[in-house]
Amino acid sequence: MADTIIPKAENADKGFNYTVSDEQLAVYAKWTTEEKLSWLEQTWKFIDSVQTPEERERMKNVRNA
């Protein structure tokens, strides 16, 4: 695979957008390191559970690029 990330054709020109409010940032800032790491682990498990094998391979290649 090339060293560049190539989006799926159906995602071309769509981009990604997510907004976080000041209130959400304030709550997150109060979390302990353990809480932040726990959230990160739970999020990773969720993403892994919904990805197809092809998507997992694509992410593996992105991480190793």
PQR file of N, CA, C, O and H, with PARSE charges and radii, in Angstrom:
ATOM      1  N   MET A   1       0.849  -1.193   0.000 -0.4000 1.5000
ATOM      2  CA  MET A   1       0.000   0.000   0.000 -0.0000 2.0000
ATOM      3  C   MET A   1       0.885   1.243   0.000  0.5500 1.7000
ATOM      4  O   MET A   1       1.976   1.250   0.569 -0.5500 1.4000
ATOM      5  N   ALA A   2       0.405   2.256  -0.630 -0.4000 1.5000
ATOM      6  CA  ALA A   2       1.140   3.527  -0.708 -0.0000 2.0000
ATOM      7  C   ALA A   2       1.215   4.177   0.662  0.5500 1.7000
ATOM      8  O   ALA A   2       0.486   3.800   1.579 -0.5500 1.4000
ATOM      9  H   ALA A   2      -0.481   2.250  -1.092  0.4000 1.0000
ATOM     10  N   ASP A   3       2.098   5.154   0.794 -0.4000 1.5000
ATOM     11  CA  ASP A   3       2.259   5.864   2.054 -0.0000 2.0000
ATOM     12  C   ASP A   3       1.190   6.924   2.277  0.5500 1.7000
ATOM     13  O   ASP A   3       1.174   7.565   3.327 -0.5500 1.4000
ATOM     14  H   ASP A   3       2.690   5.461   0.049  0.4000 1.0000
ATOM     15  N   THR A   4       0.304   7.119   1.319 -0.4000 1.5000
ATOM     16  CA  THR A   4      -0.749   8.114   1.474 -0.0000 2.0000
ATOM     17  C   THR A   4      -2.060   7.433   1.805  0.5500 1.7000
ATOM     18  O   THR A   4      -2.282   6.278   1.442 -0.5500 1.4000
ATOM     19  H   THR A   4       0.317   6.598   0.466  0.4000 1.0000
ATOM     20  N   ILE A   5      -2.922   8.151   2.493 -0.4000 1.5000
ATOM     21  CA  ILE A   5      -4.239   7.636   2.849 -0.0000 2.0000
ATOM     22  C   ILE A   5      -5.185   7.938   1.694  0.5500 1.7000
ATOM     23  O   ILE A   5      -5.331   9.088   1.280 -0.5500 1.4000
ATOM     24  H   ILE A   5      -2.741   9.090   2.787  0.4000 1.0000
ATOM     25  N   ILE A   6      -5.815   6.906   1.187 -0.4000 1.5000
ATOM     26  CA  ILE A   6      -6.742   7.072   0.077 -0.0000 2.0000
ATOM     27  C   ILE A   6      -8.155   6.796   0.598  0.5500 1.7000
ATOM     28  O   ILE A   6      -8.437   5.679   1.031 -0.5500 1.4000
ATOM     29  H   ILE A   6      -5.697   5.972   1.524  0.4000 1.0000
ATOM     30  N   PRO A   7      -9.047   7.790   0.566 -0.5600 1.5000
ATOM     31  CA  PRO A   7     -10.396   7.568   1.080  0.2800 2.0000
ATOM     32  C   PRO A   7     -11.186   6.631   0.167  0.5500 1.7000
ATOM     33  O   PRO A   7     -10.892   6.498  -1.021 -0.5500 1.4000
ATOM     34  N   LYS A   8     -12.176   5.999   0.744 -0.4000 1.5000
ATOM     35  CA  LYS A   8     -13.091   5.193  -0.058 -0.0000 2.0000
ATOM     36  C   LYS A   8     -13.790   6.116  -1.043  0.5500 1.7000
ATOM     37  O   LYS A   8     -14.036   7.284  -0.743 -0.5500 1.4000
ATOM     38  H   LYS A   8     -12.414   6.107   1.709  0.4000 1.0000
ATOM     39  N   ALA A   9     -14.105   5.596  -2.204 -0.4000 1.5000
ATOM     40  CA  ALA A   9     -14.752   6.404  -3.242 -0.0000 2.0000
ATOM     41  C   ALA A   9     -16.040   7.051  -2.741  0.5500 1.7000
ATOM     42  O   ALA A   9     -16.318   8.208  -3.053 -0.5500 1.4000
ATOM     43  H   ALA A   9     -13.905   4.647  -2.448  0.4000 1.0000
ATOM     44  N   GLU A  10     -16.824   6.307  -1.967 -0.4000 1.5000
ATOM     45  CA  GLU A  10     -18.103   6.860  -1.503 -0.0000 2.0000
ATOM     46  C   GLU A  10     -17.927   7.984  -0.477  0.5500 1.7000
ATOM     47  O   GLU A  10     -18.884   8.692  -0.166 -0.5500 1.4000
ATOM     48  H   GLU A  10     -16.598   5.366  -1.714  0.4000 1.0000
ATOM     49  N   ASN A  11     -16.715   8.148   0.045 -0.4000 1.5000
ATOM     50  CA  ASN A  11     -16.450   9.215   1.017 -0.0000 2.0000
ATOM     51  C   ASN A  11     -15.753  10.421   0.390  0.5500 1.7000
ATOM     52  O   ASN A  11     -15.510  11.419   1.067 -0.5500 1.4000
ATOM     53  H   ASN A  11     -15.937   7.572  -0.208  0.4000 1.0000
ATOM     54  N   ALA A  12     -15.438  10.331  -0.879 -0.4000 1.5000
ATOM     55  CA  ALA A  12     -14.721  11.408  -1.553 -0.0000 2.0000
ATOM     56  C   ALA A  12     -15.481  12.733  -1.437  0.5500 1.7000
ATOM     57  O   ALA A  12     -16.696  12.781  -1.635 -0.5500 1.4000
ATOM     58  H   ALA A  12     -15.636   9.519  -1.429  0.4000 1.0000
ATOM     59  N   ASP A  13     -14.766  13.782  -1.121 -0.4000 1.5000
ATOM     60  CA  ASP A  13     -15.305  15.142  -1.031 -0.0000 2.0000
ATOM     61  C   ASP A  13     -16.363  15.323   0.058  0.5500 1.7000
ATOM     62  O   ASP A  13     -17.120  16.293   0.009 -0.5500 1.4000
ATOM     63  H   ASP A  13     -13.780  13.742  -0.960  0.4000 1.0000
ATOM     64  N   LYS A  14     -16.439  14.426   1.033 -0.4000 1.5000
ATOM     65  CA  LYS A  14     -17.430  14.567   2.107 -0.0000 2.0000
ATOM     66  C   LYS A  14     -16.827  15.174   3.365  0.5500 1.7000
ATOM     67  O   LYS A  14     -17.486  15.961   4.044 -0.5500 1.4000
ATOM     68  H   LYS A  14     -15.824  13.638   1.073  0.4000 1.0000
ATOM     69  N   GLY A  15     -15.602  14.827   3.683 -0.4000 1.5000
ATOM     70  CA  GLY A  15     -14.974  15.372   4.877 -0.0000 2.0000
ATOM     71  C   GLY A  15     -15.587  14.852   6.158  0.5500 1.7000
ATOM     72  O   GLY A  15     -16.406  13.933   6.132 -0.5500 1.4000
ATOM     73  H   GLY A  15     -15.067  14.188   3.132  0.4000 1.0000
ATOM     74  N   PHE A  16     -15.196  15.431   7.272 -0.4000 1.5000
ATOM     75  CA  PHE A  16     -15.685  15.034   8.587 -0.0000 2.0000
ATOM     76  C   PHE A  16     -15.717  16.276   9.461  0.5500 1.7000
ATOM     77  O   PHE A  16     -14.817  17.113   9.400 -0.5500 1.4000
ATOM     78  H   PHE A  16     -14.531  16.177   7.293  0.4000 1.0000
ATOM     79  N   ASN A  17     -16.754  16.389  10.271 -0.4000 1.5000
ATOM     80  CA  ASN A  17     -16.915  17.566  11.107 -0.0000 2.0000
ATOM     81  C   ASN A  17     -17.525  17.146  12.428  0.5500 1.7000
ATOM     82  O   ASN A  17     -18.483  16.374  12.456 -0.5500 1.4000
ATOM     83  H   ASN A  17     -17.485  15.709  10.321  0.4000 1.0000
ATOM     84  N   TYR A  18     -16.978  17.646  13.519 -0.4000 1.5000
ATOM     85  CA  TYR A  18     -17.532  17.377  14.847 -0.0000 2.0000
ATOM     86  C   TYR A  18     -17.299  18.613  15.699  0.5500 1.7000
ATOM     87  O   TYR A  18     -16.192  19.152  15.718 -0.5500 1.4000
ATOM     88  H   TYR A  18     -16.200  18.274  13.496  0.4000 1.0000
ATOM     89  N   THR A  19     -18.316  19.063  16.395 -0.4000 1.5000
ATOM     90  CA  THR A  19     -18.225  20.255  17.221 -0.0000 2.0000
ATOM     91  C   THR A  19     -18.270  19.864  18.691  0.5500 1.7000
ATOM     92  O   THR A  19     -19.088  19.040  19.100 -0.5500 1.4000
ATOM     93  H   THR A  19     -19.215  18.625  16.379  0.4000 1.0000
ATOM     94  N   VAL A  20     -17.387  20.461  19.476 -0.4000 1.5000
ATOM     95  CA  VAL A  20     -17.352  20.242  20.921 -0.0000 2.0000
ATOM     96  C   VAL A  20     -17.619  21.584  21.585  0.5500 1.7000
ATOM     97  O   VAL A  20     -16.974  22.585  21.273 -0.5500 1.4000
ATOM     98  H   VAL A  20     -16.723  21.130  19.144  0.4000 1.0000
ATOM     99  N   SER A  21     -18.568  21.592  22.496 -0.4000 1.5000
ATOM    100  CA  SER A  21     -18.923  22.844  23.165 -0.0000 2.0000
ATOM    101  C   SER A  21     -17.910  23.178  24.265  0.5500 1.7000
ATOM    102  O   SER A  21     -17.151  22.318  24.713 -0.5500 1.4000
ATOM    103  H   SER A  21     -19.092  20.779  22.749  0.4000 1.0000
ATOM    104  N   ASP A  22     -17.918  24.420  24.679 -0.4000 1.5000
ATOM    105  CA  ASP A  22     -17.056  24.846  25.789 -0.0000 2.0000
ATOM    106  C   ASP A  22     -17.396  24.065  27.053  0.5500 1.7000
ATOM    107  O   ASP A  22     -16.510  23.729  27.838 -0.5500 1.4000
ATOM    108  H   ASP A  22     -18.534  25.118  24.316  0.4000 1.0000
ATOM    109  N   GLU A  23     -18.668  23.782  27.245 -0.4000 1.5000
ATOM    110  CA  GLU A  23     -19.106  23.020  28.421 -0.0000 2.0000
ATOM    111  C   GLU A  23     -18.537  21.601  28.387  0.5500 1.7000
ATOM    112  O   GLU A  23     -18.083  21.087  29.409 -0.5500 1.4000
ATOM    113  H   GLU A  23     -19.387  24.055  26.607  0.4000 1.0000
ATOM    114  N   GLN A  24     -18.563  20.968  27.209 -0.4000 1.5000
ATOM    115  CA  GLN A  24     -18.004  19.622  27.084 -0.0000 2.0000
ATOM    116  C   GLN A  24     -16.505  19.627  27.369  0.5500 1.7000
ATOM    117  O   GLN A  24     -15.992  18.719  28.022 -0.5500 1.4000
ATOM    118  H   GLN A  24     -18.932  21.386  26.379  0.4000 1.0000
ATOM    119  N   LEU A  25     -15.808  20.641  26.884 -0.4000 1.5000
ATOM    120  CA  LEU A  25     -14.377  20.750  27.142 -0.0000 2.0000
ATOM    121  C   LEU A  25     -14.095  20.930  28.633  0.5500 1.7000
ATOM    122  O   LEU A  25     -13.139  20.366  29.164 -0.5500 1.4000
ATOM    123  H   LEU A  25     -16.225  21.379  26.353  0.4000 1.0000
ATOM    124  N   ALA A  26     -14.930  21.718  29.302 -0.4000 1.5000
ATOM    125  CA  ALA A  26     -14.750  21.951  30.736 -0.0000 2.0000
ATOM    126  C   ALA A  26     -14.937  20.659  31.525  0.5500 1.7000
ATOM    127  O   ALA A  26     -14.185  20.382  32.459 -0.5500 1.4000
ATOM    128  H   ALA A  26     -15.707  22.177  28.871  0.4000 1.0000
ATOM    129  N   VAL A  27     -15.943  19.868  31.146 -0.4000 1.5000
ATOM    130  CA  VAL A  27     -16.183  18.582  31.822 -0.0000 2.0000
ATOM    131  C   VAL A  27     -14.991  17.656  31.601  0.5500 1.7000
ATOM    132  O   VAL A  27     -14.495  17.042  32.545 -0.5500 1.4000
ATOM    133  H   VAL A  27     -16.554  20.092  30.387  0.4000 1.0000
ATOM    134  N   TYR A  28     -14.530  17.555  30.354 -0.4000 1.5000
ATOM    135  CA  TYR A  28     -13.398  16.684  30.025 -0.0000 2.0000
ATOM    136  C   TYR A  28     -12.144  17.107  30.795  0.5500 1.7000
ATOM    137  O   TYR A  28     -11.387  16.255  31.259 -0.5500 1.4000
ATOM    138  H   TYR A  28     -14.932  18.054  29.586  0.4000 1.0000
ATOM    139  N   ALA A  29     -11.925  18.388  30.929 -0.4000 1.5000
ATOM    140  CA  ALA A  29     -10.742  18.895  31.626 -0.0000 2.0000
ATOM    141  C   ALA A  29     -10.709  18.456  33.091  0.5500 1.7000
ATOM    142  O   ALA A  29      -9.638  18.383  33.694 -0.5500 1.4000
ATOM    143  H   ALA A  29     -12.540  19.081  30.552  0.4000 1.0000
ATOM    144  N   LYS A  30     -11.868  18.169  33.657 -0.4000 1.5000
ATOM    145  CA  LYS A  30     -11.950  17.747  35.058 -0.0000 2.0000
ATOM    146  C   LYS A  30     -11.738  16.244  35.237  0.5500 1.7000
ATOM    147  O   LYS A  30     -11.557  15.779  36.362 -0.5500 1.4000
ATOM    148  H   LYS A  30     -12.738  18.229  33.167  0.4000 1.0000
ATOM    149  N   TRP A  31     -11.758  15.480  34.146 -0.4000 1.5000
ATOM    150  CA  TRP A  31     -11.551  14.036  34.238 -0.0000 2.0000
ATOM    151  C   TRP A  31     -10.137  13.726  34.704  0.5500 1.7000
ATOM    152  O   TRP A  31      -9.197  14.463  34.405 -0.5500 1.4000
ATOM    153  H   TRP A  31     -11.905  15.857  33.232  0.4000 1.0000
ATOM    154  N   THR A  32      -9.997  12.642  35.430 -0.4000 1.5000
ATOM    155  CA  THR A  32      -8.669  12.172  35.815 -0.0000 2.0000
ATOM    156  C   THR A  32      -8.028  11.491  34.603  0.5500 1.7000
ATOM    157  O   THR A  32      -8.697  11.190  33.615 -0.5500 1.4000
ATOM    158  H   THR A  32     -10.760  12.043  35.673  0.4000 1.0000
ATOM    159  N   THR A  33      -6.747  11.263  34.700 -0.4000 1.5000
ATOM    160  CA  THR A  33      -6.055  10.541  33.631 -0.0000 2.0000
ATOM    161  C   THR A  33      -6.664   9.158  33.442  0.5500 1.7000
ATOM    162  O   THR A  33      -6.831   8.703  32.310 -0.5500 1.4000
ATOM    163  H   THR A  33      -6.203  11.508  35.502  0.4000 1.0000
ATOM    164  N   GLU A  34      -6.993   8.498  34.525 -0.4000 1.5000
ATOM    165  CA  GLU A  34      -7.608   7.166  34.453 -0.0000 2.0000
ATOM    166  C   GLU A  34      -8.948   7.218  33.716  0.5500 1.7000
ATOM    167  O   GLU A  34      -9.238   6.335  32.909 -0.5500 1.4000
ATOM    168  H   GLU A  34      -6.857   8.868  35.444  0.4000 1.0000
ATOM    169  N   GLU A  35      -9.758   8.230  33.980 -0.4000 1.5000
ATOM    170  CA  GLU A  35     -11.044   8.369  33.295 -0.0000 2.0000
ATOM    171  C   GLU A  35     -10.849   8.601  31.787  0.5500 1.7000
ATOM    172  O   GLU A  35     -11.572   8.043  30.961 -0.5500 1.4000
ATOM    173  H   GLU A  35      -9.522   8.946  34.636  0.4000 1.0000
ATOM    174  N   LYS A  36      -9.870   9.424  31.455 -0.4000 1.5000
ATOM    175  CA  LYS A  36      -9.596   9.693  30.039 -0.0000 2.0000
ATOM    176  C   LYS A  36      -9.122   8.442  29.323  0.5500 1.7000
ATOM    177  O   LYS A  36      -9.554   8.164  28.204 -0.5500 1.4000
ATOM    178  H   LYS A  36      -9.282   9.877  32.126  0.4000 1.0000
ATOM    179  N   LEU A  37      -8.238   7.686  29.959 -0.4000 1.5000
ATOM    180  CA  LEU A  37      -7.754   6.449  29.347 -0.0000 2.0000
ATOM    181  C   LEU A  37      -8.865   5.405  29.239  0.5500 1.7000
ATOM    182  O   LEU A  37      -8.918   4.660  28.261 -0.5500 1.4000
ATOM    183  H   LEU A  37      -7.888   7.912  30.868  0.4000 1.0000
ATOM    184  N   SER A  38      -9.733   5.345  30.215 -0.4000 1.5000
ATOM    185  CA  SER A  38     -10.866   4.425  30.169 -0.0000 2.0000
ATOM    186  C   SER A  38     -11.796   4.779  29.005  0.5500 1.7000
ATOM    187  O   SER A  38     -12.247   3.898  28.273 -0.5500 1.4000
ATOM    188  H   SER A  38      -9.690   5.951  31.009  0.4000 1.0000
ATOM    189  N   TRP A  39     -12.074   6.067  28.844 -0.4000 1.5000
ATOM    190  CA  TRP A  39     -12.914   6.514  27.733 -0.0000 2.0000
ATOM    191  C   TRP A  39     -12.273   6.138  26.404  0.5500 1.7000
ATOM    192  O   TRP A  39     -12.947   5.661  25.492 -0.5500 1.4000
ATOM    193  H   TRP A  39     -11.707   6.783  29.438  0.4000 1.0000
ATOM    194  N   LEU A  40     -10.972   6.356  26.303 -0.4000 1.5000
ATOM    195  CA  LEU A  40     -10.256   6.031  25.081 -0.0000 2.0000
ATOM    196  C   LEU A  40     -10.330   4.534  24.772  0.5500 1.7000
ATOM    197  O   LEU A  40     -10.547   4.146  23.624 -0.5500 1.4000
ATOM    198  H   LEU A  40     -10.424   6.743  27.045  0.4000 1.0000
ATOM    199  N   GLU A  41     -10.151   3.703  25.784 -0.4000 1.5000
ATOM    200  CA  GLU A  41     -10.232   2.251  25.600 -0.0000 2.0000
ATOM    201  C   GLU A  41     -11.638   1.827  25.168  0.5500 1.7000
ATOM    202  O   GLU A  41     -11.785   1.012  24.257 -0.5500 1.4000
ATOM    203  H   GLU A  41      -9.975   4.018  26.717  0.4000 1.0000
ATOM    204  N   GLN A  42     -12.658   2.366  25.808 -0.4000 1.5000
ATOM    205  CA  GLN A  42     -14.040   2.042  25.444 -0.0000 2.0000
ATOM    206  C   GLN A  42     -14.346   2.473  24.011  0.5500 1.7000
ATOM    207  O   GLN A  42     -15.016   1.756  23.268 -0.5500 1.4000
ATOM    208  H   GLN A  42     -12.539   3.027  26.548  0.4000 1.0000
ATOM    209  N   THR A  43     -13.855   3.637  23.636 -0.4000 1.5000
ATOM    210  CA  THR A  43     -14.073   4.135  22.275 -0.0000 2.0000
ATOM    211  C   THR A  43     -13.388   3.231  21.266  0.5500 1.7000
ATOM    212  O   THR A  43     -13.974   2.898  20.236 -0.5500 1.4000
ATOM    213  H   THR A  43     -13.311   4.220  24.240  0.4000 1.0000
ATOM    214  N   TRP A  44     -12.146   2.828  21.550 -0.4000 1.5000
ATOM    215  CA  TRP A  44     -11.418   1.941  20.653 -0.0000 2.0000
ATOM    216  C   TRP A  44     -12.157   0.610  20.491  0.5500 1.7000
ATOM    217  O   TRP A  44     -12.270   0.097  19.378 -0.5500 1.4000
ATOM    218  H   TRP A  44     -11.670   3.098  22.386  0.4000 1.0000
ATOM    219  N   LYS A  45     -12.662   0.049  21.596 -0.4000 1.5000
ATOM    220  CA  LYS A  45     -13.394  -1.224  21.527 -0.0000 2.0000
ATOM    221  C   LYS A  45     -14.658  -1.079  20.679  0.5500 1.7000
ATOM    222  O   LYS A  45     -14.994  -1.973  19.903 -0.5500 1.4000
ATOM    223  H   LYS A  45     -12.571   0.466  22.500  0.4000 1.0000
ATOM    224  N   PHE A  46     -15.348   0.036  20.828 -0.4000 1.5000
ATOM    225  CA  PHE A  46     -16.549   0.267  20.029 -0.0000 2.0000
ATOM    226  C   PHE A  46     -16.202   0.352  18.544  0.5500 1.7000
ATOM    227  O   PHE A  46     -16.829  -0.308  17.716 -0.5500 1.4000
ATOM    228  H   PHE A  46     -15.075   0.762  21.459  0.4000 1.0000
ATOM    229  N   ILE A  47     -15.206   1.164  18.215 -0.4000 1.5000
ATOM    230  CA  ILE A  47     -14.812   1.323  16.810 -0.0000 2.0000
ATOM    231  C   ILE A  47     -14.407  -0.025  16.225  0.5500 1.7000
ATOM    232  O   ILE A  47     -14.815  -0.368  15.116 -0.5500 1.4000
ATOM    233  H   ILE A  47     -14.696   1.700  18.888  0.4000 1.0000
ATOM    234  N   ASP A  48     -13.616  -0.779  16.955 -0.4000 1.5000
ATOM    235  CA  ASP A  48     -13.177  -2.084  16.483 -0.0000 2.0000
ATOM    236  C   ASP A  48     -14.358  -3.023  16.248  0.5500 1.7000
ATOM    237  O   ASP A  48     -14.333  -3.835  15.323 -0.5500 1.4000
ATOM    238  H   ASP A  48     -13.284  -0.499  17.857  0.4000 1.0000
ATOM    239  N   SER A  49     -15.386  -2.915  17.081 -0.4000 1.5000
ATOM    240  CA  SER A  49     -16.540  -3.817  16.961 -0.0000 2.0000
ATOM    241  C   SER A  49     -17.419  -3.507  15.752  0.5500 1.7000
ATOM    242  O   SER A  49     -18.140  -4.386  15.280 -0.5500 1.4000
ATOM    243  H   SER A  49     -15.406  -2.256  17.833  0.4000 1.0000
ATOM    244  N   VAL A  50     -17.373  -2.288  15.248 -0.4000 1.5000
ATOM    245  CA  VAL A  50     -18.235  -1.922  14.117 -0.0000 2.0000
ATOM    246  C   VAL A  50     -17.488  -1.867  12.787  0.5500 1.7000
ATOM    247  O   VAL A  50     -18.115  -1.731  11.736 -0.5500 1.4000
ATOM    248  H   VAL A  50     -16.787  -1.574  15.631  0.4000 1.0000
ATOM    249  N   GLN A  51     -16.168  -1.968  12.817 -0.4000 1.5000
ATOM    250  CA  GLN A  51     -15.395  -1.919  11.578 -0.0000 2.0000
ATOM    251  C   GLN A  51     -15.434  -3.266  10.854  0.5500 1.7000
ATOM    252  O   GLN A  51     -15.497  -4.328  11.473 -0.5500 1.4000
ATOM    253  H   GLN A  51     -15.659  -2.078  13.671  0.4000 1.0000
ATOM    254  N   THR A  52     -15.394  -3.183   9.534 -0.4000 1.5000
ATOM    255  CA  THR A  52     -15.238  -4.382   8.721 -0.0000 2.0000
ATOM    256  C   THR A  52     -13.757  -4.762   8.734  0.5500 1.7000
ATOM    257  O   THR A  52     -12.912  -3.941   9.090 -0.5500 1.4000
ATOM    258  H   THR A  52     -15.342  -2.321   9.031  0.4000 1.0000
ATOM    259  N   PRO A  53     -13.438  -5.993   8.350 -0.5600 1.5000
ATOM    260  CA  PRO A  53     -12.022  -6.366   8.261  0.2800 2.0000
ATOM    261  C   PRO A  53     -11.240  -5.435   7.330  0.5500 1.7000
ATOM    262  O   PRO A  53     -10.081  -5.120   7.603 -0.5500 1.4000
ATOM    263  N   GLU A  54     -11.859  -4.995   6.241 -0.4000 1.5000
ATOM    264  CA  GLU A  54     -11.197  -4.073   5.315 -0.0000 2.0000
ATOM    265  C   GLU A  54     -10.891  -2.743   6.004  0.5500 1.7000
ATOM    266  O   GLU A  54      -9.804  -2.192   5.829 -0.5500 1.4000
ATOM    267  H   GLU A  54     -12.800  -5.251   6.019  0.4000 1.0000
ATOM    268  N   GLU A  55     -11.834  -2.227   6.782 -0.4000 1.5000
ATOM    269  CA  GLU A  55     -11.622  -0.966   7.487 -0.0000 2.0000
ATOM    270  C   GLU A  55     -10.534  -1.110   8.546  0.5500 1.7000
ATOM    271  O   GLU A  55      -9.729  -0.199   8.737 -0.5500 1.4000
ATOM    272  H   GLU A  55     -12.717  -2.675   6.924  0.4000 1.0000
ATOM    273  N   ARG A  56     -10.506  -2.262   9.244 -0.4000 1.5000
ATOM    274  CA  ARG A  56      -9.446  -2.498  10.231 -0.0000 2.0000
ATOM    275  C   ARG A  56      -8.076  -2.493   9.571  0.5500 1.7000
ATOM    276  O   ARG A  56      -7.124  -1.921  10.103 -0.5500 1.4000
ATOM    277  H   ARG A  56     -11.160  -3.003   9.089  0.4000 1.0000
ATOM    278  N   GLU A  57      -7.979  -3.134   8.405 -0.4000 1.5000
ATOM    279  CA  GLU A  57      -6.711  -3.170   7.682 -0.0000 2.0000
ATOM    280  C   GLU A  57      -6.302  -1.766   7.236  0.5500 1.7000
ATOM    281  O   GLU A  57      -5.127  -1.406   7.305 -0.5500 1.4000
ATOM    282  H   GLU A  57      -8.752  -3.598   7.973  0.4000 1.0000
ATOM    283  N   ARG A  58      -7.271  -0.978   6.780 -0.4000 1.5000
ATOM    284  CA  ARG A  58      -6.984   0.396   6.361 -0.0000 2.0000
ATOM    285  C   ARG A  58      -6.446   1.203   7.544  0.5500 1.7000
ATOM    286  O   ARG A  58      -5.474   1.945   7.398 -0.5500 1.4000
ATOM    287  H   ARG A  58      -8.226  -1.271   6.724  0.4000 1.0000
ATOM    288  N   MET A  59      -7.064   1.064   8.699 -0.4000 1.5000
ATOM    289  CA  MET A  59      -6.604   1.799   9.886 -0.0000 2.0000
ATOM    290  C   MET A  59      -5.223   1.320  10.336  0.5500 1.7000
ATOM    291  O   MET A  59      -4.393   2.121  10.766 -0.5500 1.4000
ATOM    292  H   MET A  59      -7.854   0.462   8.819  0.4000 1.0000
ATOM    293  N   LYS A  60      -4.983   0.014  10.236 -0.4000 1.5000
ATOM    294  CA  LYS A  60      -3.661  -0.522  10.575 -0.0000 2.0000
ATOM    295  C   LYS A  60      -2.598   0.108   9.682  0.5500 1.7000
ATOM    296  O   LYS A  60      -1.522   0.477  10.153 -0.5500 1.4000
ATOM    297  H   LYS A  60      -5.657  -0.637   9.887  0.4000 1.0000
ATOM    298  N   ASN A  61      -2.902   0.228   8.396 -0.4000 1.5000
ATOM    299  CA  ASN A  61      -1.954   0.834   7.460 -0.0000 2.0000
ATOM    300  C   ASN A  61      -1.747   2.313   7.754  0.5500 1.7000
ATOM    301  O   ASN A  61      -0.639   2.825   7.598 -0.5500 1.4000
ATOM    302  H   ASN A  61      -3.775  -0.072   8.013  0.4000 1.0000
ATOM    303  N   VAL A  62      -2.796   3.001   8.175 -0.4000 1.5000
ATOM    304  CA  VAL A  62      -2.677   4.418   8.522 -0.0000 2.0000
ATOM    305  C   VAL A  62      -1.771   4.583   9.740  0.5500 1.7000
ATOM    306  O   VAL A  62      -0.896   5.450   9.759 -0.5500 1.4000
ATOM    307  H   VAL A  62      -3.696   2.585   8.302  0.4000 1.0000
ATOM    308  N   ARG A  63      -1.986   3.748  10.751 -0.4000 1.5000
ATOM    309  CA  ARG A  63      -1.176   3.848  11.970 -0.0000 2.0000
ATOM    310  C   ARG A  63       0.292   3.538  11.716  0.5500 1.7000
ATOM    311  O   ARG A  63       1.171   4.097  12.373 -0.5500 1.4000
ATOM    312  H   ARG A  63      -2.697   3.044  10.735  0.4000 1.0000
ATOM    313  N   ASN A  64       0.559   2.653  10.768 -0.4000 1.5000
ATOM    314  CA  ASN A  64       1.933   2.238  10.505 -0.0000 2.0000
ATOM    315  C   ASN A  64       2.609   3.078   9.433  0.5500 1.7000
ATOM    316  O   ASN A  64       3.766   2.832   9.093 -0.5500 1.4000
ATOM    317  H   ASN A  64      -0.155   2.199  10.235  0.4000 1.0000
ATOM    318  N   ALA A  65       1.900   4.065   8.897 -0.4000 1.5000
ATOM    319  CA  ALA A  65       2.476   4.886   7.820 -0.0000 2.0000
ATOM    320  C   ALA A  65       3.451   5.899   8.363  0.5500 1.7000
ATOM    321  O   ALA A  65       4.029   6.672   7.598 -0.5500 1.4000
ATOM    322  H   ALA A  65       0.960   4.265   9.173  0.4000 1.0000
TER
END
